[in-house]
C-alpha cells in the first residue's frame, strides 16, 4: 500500500512533487525579514513564545534563580507546549495529570 493519499491517477506523484517544489521556491523567495516576521507572530494568549522547550527551560531556571535571590516576583514553575501557536510557554500553575489527559 502506498503512503501517498492524493489522487490516484497517472502522473499524480509528479504533479504533487511539482506543487511542493513551487511552494518551497515561494517560501525561499521571501526576504529574510519576512521570514523572521512570520516567526515573531504573537501567541493568541499574549504569552511570550519560546521556539524550543530548551529555550523555555533556560528562562524558567533564570526565573527561579532570581525568585530565590529575592530579585523577582515571577511565579513560573513549569514549561508547557501551547496547542494554539505550537511554541512553548511558562506557567505558574502546577502540573495536573487529570487536566493533561
C-alpha positions in Angstrom: 0.0 0.0 0.0 1.3 3.4 -0.9 1.7 6.2 1.6 0.6 8.8 -1.0 -3.0 9.7 -0.3 -3.6 12.1 -3.2 -5.5 11.4 -6.4 -4.5 8.0 -7.8 -4.1 8.8 -11.5 -1.2 8.6 -13.9 1.4 11.4 -13.1 -0.2 12.4 -9.8 3.0 11.9 -7.9 4.9 14.0 -10.4 2.3 16.8 -10.1 2.4 16.6 -6.3 6.2 17.0 -6.3 5.9 19.9 -8.7 3.4 21.6 -6.4 5.6 21.1 -3.3 8.6 22.4 -5.2 6.7 25.5 -6.2 5.6 26.1 -2.6 9.2 25.7 -1.4 10.5 28.2 -4.0 7.9 30.7 -3.0 8.9 30.4 0.7 12.6 30.8 -0.2 11.8 33.8 -2.4 10.6 35.6 0.8 13.2 38.0 2.2 14.9 37.1 5.5 13.0 39.9 7.2 9.6 38.5 6.1 10.6 35.0 7.3 11.7 36.4 10.7 8.5 38.5 11.0 6.3 35.3 10.5 8.3 33.6 13.3 7.6 36.5 15.7 3.9 36.4 15.4 2.5 36.6 18.9 0.5 33.8 20.6 -3.2 34.5 20.8 -2.8 34.0 24.6 -0.5 37.0 24.8 2.3 35.0 26.5 5.9 35.1 25.5 6.8 32.4 22.9 9.8 30.2 23.1 10.7 28.3 20.0 12.1 25.2 21.7 11.5 23.6 25.0 15.1 24.1 25.9 14.8 27.9 25.5 11.8 27.9 27.8 13.5 25.7 30.4 16.5 28.0 30.4 14.3 31.0 31.0 12.4 29.1 33.8 15.7 28.4 35.5 16.6 32.1 35.3 13.2 33.0 36.8 13.6 30.5 39.7 17.2 31.7 40.5 16.0 35.4 40.5 13.0 34.5 42.7 15.2 32.6 45.2 17.5 35.6 45.4 14.6 37.9 46.1 15.0 39.9 42.9 12.0 38.8 41.0 8.3 38.3 41.7 7.6 35.9 38.8 6.0 32.7 40.0 6.5 30.4 37.0 7.0 26.7 37.9 6.9 24.8 34.7 7.0 24.8 30.9 4.2 23.6 28.6 3.6 23.3 24.8 0.9 25.6 23.6 -1.8 24.0 21.4 -2.7 27.3 19.8 0.7 28.5 18.5 2.9 25.4 18.8 5.5 27.2 20.8 6.4 26.8 24.5 5.3 29.0 27.4 5.9 29.3 31.1 3.1 28.9 33.6 2.7 29.3 37.3 0.1 26.5 37.6 1.5 23.2 38.9 1.2 20.1 36.8 -2.2 18.4 36.9 -2.3 14.9 35.5 -6.1 14.9 35.3 -6.1 18.0 33.2 -3.3 16.7 30.9 -5.3 13.7 29.9 
